[in-house]
Amino acid sequence: MTATDGGCRPTEMQILQEQKFARRMEKDFVSVRLQAGSYKESALSKIG
């Protein structure tokens, strides 16, 4: 195994960090969507 091969493969630590980051991004995305949904509903109720 050459040095370049080793550099291409992500280590377990890197994989775990990426998974953690992906999960956090997912949570943020969901909360943002929920907030946007509630904003939309309150705006609609004000109009109606």
Sequence and secondary structure as in RCSB ss.txt:
>XXXX:A:sequence
MTATDGGCRPTEMQILQEQKFARRMEKDFVSVRLQAGSYKESALSKIG
>XXXX:A:secstr
  HHHHHHS  HHHHHHHHHHHHHHHHHHHHHHHHHHHHHHHHHHHH 
